[in-house]
């Protein structure tokens, strides 16, 4: 079978483009007519173009980014609010996209809608684009007739989540750059600088201090055993990566991240903000509590916290209160637990959870602003120690040589 690209228009006259795998162009035309699409142009995709497309897929051309979903959700809110039929609205939205894969996904969703499938069921066919949280919220929106409100809430949730991630990455950029520069400097000095001085000291027969001997030993290790070091480092990184992907490794790494110096508490509160925001969003949309907790556990992206959230769900299923189950999880501060208790008593859990999310997000924002200031002294001290060891290791023997000659 070959791949064909086509151009056509729907029964409403909207332009449609896409790709279909079939034996002949006539077969493609038959499929399109069956879908209510009038074909205008059908061309077989050349082998080279198809091969290039496969390479682009490997390079990530089919990746859908959060910004794409934010724009899609906002546009779908406008379409739903204006009362435009979903098939017409999504078809027009797909025609305006430059992302070919996302465009093909939306066109396929329209075809499924026209065949009688619901929007949530159509989206569920693309789990890499629309996760379970997204699909379940759409399902609730369809059932309650509040699809526009759900799309607005989804766009707000994804946007806040993405903003937090970007701020964390931005705060870690400077420390990461300095750390990489330090590693590069240590490697360069051991491979090129220390060996030159080592040969000079050996030539003059200088009496070497302990610091210099350590430097020369480290340099010999880098120069003579670089292959073993490289292979060992690769095996260590590969082994750690493999272990982290196992269930036990993921649990240990998830717990360790929350206890890391300086950033562990920050990651913990960012995760709690994400949990509270998603839980509030789903309760506000009308998703049952146990199902909401299942989705929150999947959205938290930390197996260790996921296990704690599942224990909260088990407690709810046993008839325990939100306050008691959240207290037993040991995930929240007393102030947050009081807010949850008040929300449960007043019947406004989703509103109070939104306040909890805002509380954690404000704390994360403040900590991110001061994170660089807290890490900077550690980096400066590390650089100073490195420079001091290097200077002492090189200049002490030179001073000894100078004293002997004098």
N, C-alpha and C positions, 0 to 999 in steps of 0.2 A: 504493500500500500504506500501511496505517496501523500505528501502534505500539499494542500492547496490553500491559497489565500484568496479571499473574495471581497467584493464590494457589492452592496445592495441597499435596499431601503425597506423599512417596515410598512405595515398597512397604513400607518399614520404619516408615512413619507419621510421618516427620520433616517439619516444615513447610518449604515451598519457596515463594519469591517470585521474581519476575523480570519481564522484558519480552521480547516477541517481536514481530517485524515480520511482518504477514500481511495478507491481504485481508479476512478475516472472523473473527469470534470462533470459529466452527465450525472454521475452519482451524487456529486456535491450539489448540483442544481436541484436534484430531487429532494435531498435532505433539507435544503434551504426553503424550497416551496412548501415542504411539510411543516416547517416552523413558521410559515406565514411571512417569509422574507422573499422579496423579489430580487433575484440576482441580476447585477449589472455587468460585473466583470469577474471572471474566475481564471486564476493562473496557477499553474503548478510551480511550487517553490523549488528552484534549482538546488542540486545537491550541495553546492558550495555554500549557498545562503543558509540552507538547513543546517549544515555543519557549523557555520559561524554562529547560528542561533544556539546550538547546543553548547558551544564554548561559552557564549554569553550567559547561559543559564548557570554553568559551573562558576562563573565569575560573579553571580548574584543579580542577574537582570530580572529575576522573578521575585526578588525580595520586596516586600511591602513594608514601608517604614511607618512608624507611629504618626508622622506628619501627614502621610497619605490618608490614614484612617481618620485623623482629626478633620481634615478637609472634607472627606467623604461624609462623615457624620453630620457636619454642619450643613453641607449641601442637602443631605437627605432630610434634615430638620426643616429646611426651607421648603423643600418639595412637599413633604407631608403636611406642613402647616398651611401651604397654599392650596391644598386639596388636589394636587396634580396626581393622576393615576401613577402607581409605582412603576409599571412597565414603561410608560412614556418618560417619566422622570429619570429612571435609571438608564434608559437607553440614551437619552440626551446627555446625561452626565458622562456615560462611557465614551460618547463621541467627542467630548471635549478633553478627555484625558490624553496625556502624552506617554503615560506608562502602559506599554503594550500588554503586558501580562495582566495588570489590574483591569485594563479595558476588556480583555477576553473573559476574565472572571465575571465582570458585571454583565457582559452580553449573555454569558451562559446562565447567570441568575435570572435574567429577563426571560430567557427561553423556558426555564423551569417554571417561572411564575405564569407564563402564558399556557403552560401545560397543566396548570392547576396546583402546583406545589406552593407551599407557604414560603414567605421570605426567609424565616428562620431556618426552615428545612433546606432551602436552597443554599444559604450561607454555610450550613453545617457541612456541605460537600467540600469546603475549602478551609480545613482547620488551620493551615499555615497562615491564612489571611485573617480569618475571624475566629478568635479563640472561644472557648466554652462560655466565658463570661459575656462576651459580646453577643453570641447567639442566643443565650438564655434570656438576656435582657430584651432582645428583639422579639423573642417568643412571647414574653410577658406584655410587651407593648402592643403586639398584634392582638392578643387575647383581651386586653383592657381597652383597646381603641385609643391608646395614648402613644402611638408610635413616634409622633413628633417630639414629645417630651422625653421619651427614652433616648432618641438620637441626640438631643441636646445634652442630656446627662452623660451619655457615653463620651461625647466630644470633650466635655468639661473634665471628666475623670482621666481620660488619656492625656489631655493637655497638662493637667497638674502632675500626673505621674511622670511624664516626660520632662517637665521642667525640673523636678527634683533630681532625676537622673543626670540631666545636663549640668546642674549646679554641683553635684558631687564630682562628676568628671572634671569640671572646670577647676574645682578646688584641689583636685589631686594631680592636675597637669604639671604644675611647677615642681612639687616634690618628686614626681616620677622623672621629670627631665633631669633634675639635679642628681638623682640616684643613678640614672643611666650614665650621666656624664662622669660620675665618680667611678663607676665600674669600668668605663672606657679608659679613664685616666690610669687606674690601677693596672689594667691589662697592658697599656702602652708603656708605662714605666717599667714593668717587669720584663717586657719583651725587648725593648730598645734602649732604655736609659741605664738600668742597673748593670746589664752585661758589659757595657762600655767602661763603667767605673770599676767593675770587678776585674777586668783585664788590666786596667791601670794599676790597681792595688796589688795585683799578683806580680806585675812587672817590677814594682818597687819594693815588694816584700814587706808591705806595711802590716803592722799588728792590728788586726781587725777587732772592733768591739762587738758585743753580742748583737746589738741592733743591726749592724752591717751584715753580720753572718746570717741573721734571719732574713734580711732583704735578699741577699745573694742566694740563699736556699730557696726562697719563694720564686726568685727569677729563674733558677735552674729548673724548678718544677714546671714553670710555664714554658720555657724554651725546649726542654728535652722530652717532656711528657705531655705536650699540647694535644696530641691525638687522643691519649687516654683521658685527659681532662674533658675534651670535647665530647667524646663518646659517653663518658661517665655522666656529664651534665645532661646530655640528651636523654640517656636512660633514666636518670633521676626525674627529669621533667615529665617524660613519658609515663613513668611509673606512678608519679603523683597524680597526673591527669587521669590515668586509668582508674586509680583507686578512688578519686573524687567522683567518678561516674558510677561507681558501685553504690548500692544502697547505704552500706555502713560508712563508706568514705564520704558520701554526700551529707549524711547526718553529722559526722564529725566536723566536716568543713563548715556546714551551716552553723553549728554551735560555736566553732572557733572564730568565725567572722564577727560574731556578736561580742567576743571577748578580746578582740585585737586592741592593742594600745592605741589611743588617740582616736581611731576611726570606728572601733567596735560599737561604742555607744551611739555614734551617729548612724551607723547602718541599722542598728536595732530600732531607733526611733523612726527612721525613714520607712522601715518595714511595717512598723505599727501604724504609721500614717496611711500607708497603702492599704493595710488590712481594714482600718476603720473607714476609710473613704469608699472602698469597694463594698464593704458590708452595708454601709449607709445607702449607697447607690442602689443596691439590689433590694433592700427592704423598702425603700421609697418606691421602687418600680413594682413591688408586689410579689417578689420572689419569696417562697416559703423560707423560714429561718434555717432549717437543716440543709436545704439545697443551697442557700446563700453561703453557708459556712463551707460546704463542699467546694464551691466555686472560689471562695476566698482562699482556701487552702491551696488550690491550684495556682491562684494568681500571686501568692506571696513570694514565690521563687526562692524558697529556702526550706529544704526538707525537714530541718529541725523544728522550725516554726510551724510548718505544715502539720507535723505530728501533734503539736500542742493544740492547733486549731481543730483537728479531728477529735481530740479528747474533749474539747468544748462542745462539739457537735454531739458526741456520745452522751455527754451530761445533759444536754438539752433534750435528747431523745428519751432519757430516763426520767424526765420531768423536772430537772433542776432549773433554777433561775439563771438568767444571763449573768447576774452579779456573782452568784456562787461559782459558776463554771469559769468565768473570767478570772476570779480571784484564785481558784485552784491552778490555773494555767501559769501563774507567776510571770505573766508577760507585761502587766501594766502597773503604773504607779498608783498609789492610793487616791490621788486626785482624780485620775481618769476613772478608776473604779467607782468613785462617788458619782461621777457624771453618768456612768452607765446605770447605776442603781436609780438615780433620779429619773432618767429616761424610761426605765422599765416601769417605775411606779406611776409616772404620768402618761404612759402610753406614747411617748415621743422618742422612742429608741433611735430611729433614723436621724432625727434632728440632733440629738445629743452625740451620736456617733460622728456626725459631720463636724460637730464642735471638737470632738476628740481628735479627729483628723487635722483640723485647723490648728489645734494646740500643738500637736507633734510637728506639723509642718513649720510653724513659727519657730519652734526650738531648733529644728534642723537648719532653717535659714540662718539663724543667729550663729549656730556652731560652724556652719560652712564659711561664714564671713571671718571667723577667727581661727579656722583650721590651719591656714597657711602660717599665721603668726605663731601658732603652737609648734608646728613642724619645723619651721625655719631655724630655730636655735639648735635643734638636733642635727640638722643637715650641716650647719656651720661648724658645730663641734666635731662632727665626723670628718669634714674637710680639713679642719685644723689638725686633728690627730694624724690624718694621713700625711699632710705636709710636714708636720713635726717629725714623724718617724722617718720620712724620706730625707729630710734635711739632716737629721742626726746621723742616719745611716751613711750618708755620703760625706758630710763635712767633718765628722769626728776623725775618721782615718786620715783625711787631708791635713787636719790640724796636727795630728800625731806625726805625720811625715814632715811637716814644716818644722816642728820642734826638734826632730832628730837632725834635720839638715842644718838647723841653726846651731 
